[in-house]
Amino acid sequence: MKPSKRLFALDSNVLMHDPTALFRFQEHDLFIPMMVLEELDANKKGNSEVARNARQASRYLDDLISKHGPENISKGLPLDLNPAEDSDLVHGKLFIQTQAFKSALPDYLPSNLPDNTILNTVVALKNVFKDKTITLVSKDINMRIKASVLGIHSEEYYNDKVLEDVDLLYPGMHQLDDSFWEKHSNDMDSWSEDGHTFYKVTGPDVKDWTTNSFIYSEVQNKNVSYRVQSIDKDSAIIETTQDYTKPTNAVWGIKARNQEQNFALNLLMNPDIDFVSLMGIAGTGKTLLTLAAGLQQTIEKELYSEIIMTRVTVPVAEDIGFLPGTEEEKMTPWMGALMDNLEVLTNIDNEGGSWARAATNDVLSKHIKIRSVNFMRGRTFLNRYIIIDEAQNLTPKQLKTLITRAGPNTKVVCLGNISQIDTPYLTETTSGLTYVVDRFKNWEHSGHITLMRGERSRLADYSSEVL
């Protein structure tokens, strides 16, 4: 027996989070309560992401009505206006509430509240669509809890998840045991080019690797590591990594303190890699390493003309109100991490005294610019080193807007900790940072490293574990 199609009733927060949700339920039907349209209308004003999504959702609904005619709303409008899928796919229908329903809610739920009005509509749908399984889709946890109390089947909106489980996100490195090297030591071709040593490895292990990831192991009590330069079916070309743990290879006076930091600097200092993402808990050195690599390549090597640093302005606690000054002055309080790390980088060598530090700070101020995410749209950055801090608080669409600003000879570095998300409706599996790490993992000009070990202080390390 062929299973009947389901009917999904969408909460307003789903459309305000992802307007294309209208087209992501395959062959199943959708229902939009009238209160959802009211909430879209109430939230459409402004320049926020929610306002833009509310306007876009209304446009999609208007286009569907224009295409199929308002007289067919009660019959269901075919959801064939999908901007992201092929036209050959089977589409469900969209139903919009056209009649009022008497309150079927218990007395302890006020029927005049928007959420309760939507719940009442969903309860009434059981009598209208008797042959369908009714499901309420909402990103509001309390809404789903109330739905469960009323006996309504509810689900979270899952289609925006990059991964089912954040543990599936690849860390950018693979540990190999000694048996791997014993098996391949005799059949690996090797050659040198431009001061780098390369090896060609063939075997089933290669299928689990990704381009610009790192493989490492301990062979004869010595740590060895390589960067995967390219992969072709069951063979890969690997390159010996630069050892940035040695003082002679220090980057702007900073040397790597652990293996993950060494891998990160290999990516940051490689001009052939245009996009780098660094993920890790507080104190792992994400910002310090990125700034040091940026200063080295901007001021000493002159690969880039300047460093641009930006981050989303989401407060941890209550907002402190409007800030005075220019764009850069308004962004200064949000850039505490930048200032703290610049202080470390400019005080590495104290032999020159205060005059030398002042001169260094003057040089740095000319090469580092602070920009707001709000004013990035429409810009093109040429020959820049762009740092996107706190990227876990950005949606996939916002990160796409920022990364697509990059012009020729521009490097973009995304930093973040997905366990510290402050943006509503974003989770570890839906964060823009998770999105770009997963989508860029197979591109030959990108790399990612998850930093595991904190290096800030023993107090910071211990608090990260126990608090």
Secondary structure, DSSP 4 states (H G I P E B T S, - for coil): -PPPPEEEEEPHHHHHH-GGGGG-STTSEEEE-HHHHHHHHHT-SSSSHHHHHHHHHHHHHHHHHHHH-GGGTTT-EE----SSS-TTS---EEEE--S-----S-TTS-TTSHHHHHHHHHHHHHHHSTTSEEEEE-S-HHHHHHHHHTT--EE---TT-S-SSGGGS--SEEE--HHHHHHHTTT-EEEEETTEEEEEEESGGGGG--TT-EEEEEETTEEEEEEEEEEETTEEEEEEPP-TTSGGG-BTTB--SSHHHHHHHHHHT-TT--EEEEEE-TTS-HHHHHHHHHHIIIIIS-SSSEEEEEE----SSS------SSHHHHHGGGGHHHHHHHHHHHTS--TTHHHHHHHHHHHHHHHEEE--GGG-TT--B-SEEEEEESGGGS-HHHHHHHHTTB-TT-EEEEEE-TT---STT--TTT-HHHHHHHHTTT-TTEEEEEE-S--S-HHHHHHHHH-
